[in-house]
Amino acid sequence: MKKAAYPLLFILTALFTFKAGAASAMNEEYSQAVAEAKAGDRIFAFMHFREVAAGESGSRYREKALFAIGEYYFSVRAYGDAFKAFSGLLSRYPKSKMKPFALFYLYKMARDSGESGAAENFRKEILNWERVIFIFKKSKEHKLRSPMGIKYKLIHYVDRLEFYIDGKLREKILY
């Protein structure tokens, strides 16, 4: 009985070691991507984020990498690829804290391309993303610093939402 347990123990140890090594590699890849983004080399950052996103689906960095890929594609006007990246993020991570910002990009791309029906659907999804009750405050803020280093802010008011990117107002969406 003891002899049969040793091969099983060896296989389990090897499996856990492999998993730990893969997680460490994804951690390194993600760290490299963020470092490249901070250094201003968005192309190399994108390439590293793409590797992270293509890696193991359970990676804790995959969600952030998908958002960064969408940002990059949007910035180079590859809107079809940006749309796929943000849609993929939302389908894999429906409760993501990045959701309102991904929806904002999807809304903006649909509106700017003349797809008013899709734009209206994204607008409604943004407005229904979170219900906010204002008792003692006039507004509520959500902030996000993306892996690419972009600062986002969403402010809920009683009658509108305001999206800011790097401190500049980009869009007002009225209720």
Helices and strands as residue ranges (DSSP letters): H 2-38, H 42-54, H 62-75, H 79-92, H 99-112, H 116-127, E 140-145, E 151-156, E 160-165, E 168-174
